Amino acid sequence: MTGTRKHTEVAVGILIREDDALLLSTRPEGKPYAGYWEFPGGKLEAGETVEEALRRELHEELGITIAGAAVWKVTEHDYPHALVRLHWCKVHRWSGDFEMREGQAMCWQQLPLDVTPVLPGALPVLAWLAQERGLVFEPPAA
């Protein structure tokens, strides 16, 4: 029964460079969907706001400090391993050098993306970002 599943609250950072490129990284080995491309972020811990969680996660995963983050969109995705509520934050300013602290790969991408596979929960957000830029969204081939 799906009604008994509890949402996992997740803060997600859409890092956007001045040239509109988006930062994606791969899911680390040992995690569900390992090797899939995603926007960086992670679970909210007890008592954390979305911005606090995103600040902590991006520092832990990427070694950067974000200037600030406000929630842009909220989506839900039902993965086999978790029912997640994703709090999407656009981030335009950060400091520090990128370090892949979980052994993940990272790349800057313009839309449409060149990397696959992409985590299914990110597809609606990619569509909105494409729409904002006046582009037609075509989901990356799986």
N, C-alpha and C positions, 0 to 999 in steps of 0.2 A: 504494500500500500504506500503510495508516494506521499500521502498526507503526513506520515510520521517522520519524514526526512527533514532534518534541520538545515537551514541555509548556513553555508560557510561564507562569512563576509570577507571580501577581498578588495584591497586597494590596488588600482592599476594605474601606472604612469604612462601617458602618451608623450614621450619626449620628442619635441619638435624643434629642429634646427631652423636657423634663419632662412635656409633655402627650401623649407617645408619638408625636408626629409624626416622620416620617422625612425626611431630606434627600435629594433626588434632584437630579441635574444632567444637562444634555444633553451628548452626545458632540460635541466640537468639529468644525467644518468641516475637511475634509481627512483625517479618520480614518474607518476602516470604521464603518459604522452611524452616521454623522454625524446628529445630530438626535434619536437615540434617547435615552430617559431611562435613567439608570443610577445606581448608588451610586458615589460618587467613590473613586478609588484609582489604582493603576498598578503597573507591572512592578517586581519586585524586581531590584535591581542586584547585581552580584557581591559576595558577602560580607555582604549586608544580611539582617537578620532581617525577619520580616513586620512587626513593630512599627516598626522603623527605616524601612522602605520606606513604610509608611502615613504615618508622621509627615512624611517628606520630600514625598511626593506631595500630601498635603492642604495642606501649606504652599505648595508650588509652584502647585497648582491653585486653592485657595480662600483662601489667606492666613491660615489658622488654625493654631494649635499645639494638638495633642491632648494630654490629660493622660496617656493610656496606652491600650493596646489589647492584648487577648488574643484569640487565634483562637477563634471560636465554632463555625464549621462550615467544612468544606472540600468544594468541589464541583469538578467538571470540566465543561467545555462545549467541544464541537468546533464552532468557527465555521469558515466557509470559509477565512478568512485566518489562523487560529491555533487551536491546541489549547491551551486555557488551564486552569490549575489555580487556582481562586479561593479565597483564604484570607479568609474573612468575619470581620470584627471588629466587635463592638458598641462604639460610642464614646458615652459619656454626658457626658463633660466635655472642654471645649476652651476656648481663649482666643483673642482677636483678633476683628476684624471680617471678615465674609465679603467677599471680593473675587473676582470671576469673572475670573481671570487668563488664561483661554484663550478668552474671549469666549463662554463657555457660559451657558445659563440655569440657574437653580436654583429650587427650590420645596420647601416643607415640605408633606408629604402625610400624611394619615391613611389607614389602610386602610379600604375598598378605594381604590386609587389613582384619581385623576381624570385623570392624564396618560398619554398614549400617543404613540408606541409605546414599550414598555419592552424593554431589551436581553434577549434570550432567556435568557442565563445567570443573570439575576436572578430568574427566575420561581420556582425551587425555594425560594429564600430568602424571597421574599414569602409563599409558602405556609406556611413554618415560622413566620414572624412573625405571620401571621394566626391560625394554630393556637394560638400562645402567648396570643393575645388573645381566644381563644374565638370567632373569626370563621370563616366559611366563605370559603375562597379561591376566587375566580373570576378566572382570568387576564384581564388587560385585553385588549380587542379589538385586534387588530393593525392 
